[in-house]
Amino acid sequence: MDKLAWCLDRKYRVIKNWEHLACELHIPDDIKTKCEIHFELSPTLQLFEFLSTADLELNIGKLKEVLKGIHRNDIIKKLKGLHFFKYFRCCTV
């Protein structure tokens, strides 16, 4: 999960990051702001913490679809074998 966060936390001019993922998932602006303002914590991990408590119909398939939509196929490859017990209603990718 840390590798995933490291990839999505970094800001590049042309590569989409955690903020783009949050927008595609229609995360409210106040939640995105909360994820962003805690500099010592990973915004990506904070986003996934929110997703784990939110009443969203989100699963690994939907996450992959959204990541593909923001052109982050590199992240989709990193998902293989990661455990998402805490974040999604499934076990592993």
C-alpha positions in Angstrom: 0.0 0.0 0.0 2.9 2.3 0.7 4.2 1.9 -2.9 0.8 2.7 -4.2 0.6 5.8 -2.0 4.1 6.9 -3.0 3.2 6.8 -6.7 -0.1 8.6 -6.3 1.2 11.2 -3.7 3.8 12.6 -6.1 2.8 15.6 -8.2 3.9 15.8 -11.8 2.9 18.2 -14.4 1.5 15.5 -16.8 0.9 12.4 -14.6 -2.3 12.3 -12.6 -2.1 11.8 -8.9 -4.4 11.1 -5.9 -6.3 14.3 -6.4 -7.4 13.2 -9.9 -8.4 9.8 -8.5 -10.5 11.6 -5.8 -12.2 13.7 -8.4 -13.0 10.7 -10.6 -14.5 9.0 -7.5 -16.6 12.2 -6.8 -15.0 12.7 -3.4 -16.3 15.9 -1.7 -14.0 18.9 -1.7 -13.8 19.1 2.1 -12.5 15.5 2.2 -9.9 16.2 -0.4 -8.8 19.3 1.5 -8.5 17.2 4.7 -6.3 14.7 2.8 -4.1 17.5 1.5 -3.5 19.6 4.6 -1.9 16.9 6.8 1.7 17.2 5.5 3.1 14.4 7.7 0.5 11.9 6.4 0.1 10.5 2.9 -2.9 12.1 1.1 -3.4 8.8 -0.8 -3.6 6.8 2.4 -5.9 9.3 3.9 -8.1 9.1 0.8 -8.2 5.3 1.2 -9.1 5.7 4.9 -12.0 7.8 3.9 -13.0 5.3 1.2 -13.0 2.5 3.8 -15.6 4.3 5.9 -17.6 5.9 3.1 -20.8 4.3 1.9 -19.6 4.0 -1.7 -20.1 1.1 -4.0 -16.4 0.8 -4.7 -14.5 -2.4 -5.3 -11.2 -3.3 -6.9 -12.7 -3.5 -10.3 -14.1 0.0 -10.1 -10.7 1.3 -8.7 -8.9 -0.3 -11.7 -11.5 1.3 -14.1 -10.9 4.8 -12.5 -7.1 4.4 -12.6 -7.3 3.4 -16.2 -9.5 6.5 -16.9 -6.8 8.7 -15.4 -4.1 6.8 -17.4 -2.4 5.2 -14.4 -1.8 1.8 -15.8 1.5 1.7 -13.8 -0.6 1.7 -10.6 -2.9 -1.0 -11.9 0.1 -3.2 -12.3 1.3 -2.5 -8.7 -2.1 -3.5 -7.4 -1.5 -7.2 -8.1 -1.1 -9.0 -4.8 -1.8 -6.1 -2.5 -4.2 -6.8 0.3 -7.1 -4.4 0.6 -9.1 -6.0 3.5 -9.3 -2.7 5.2 -10.4 -0.6 2.2 -12.6 -2.7 0.0 -15.1 -5.6 0.4 -12.7 -8.1 -1.1 -9.4 -9.7 -0.1 -6.7 -9.3 -2.6 -6.3 -8.1 -6.2 
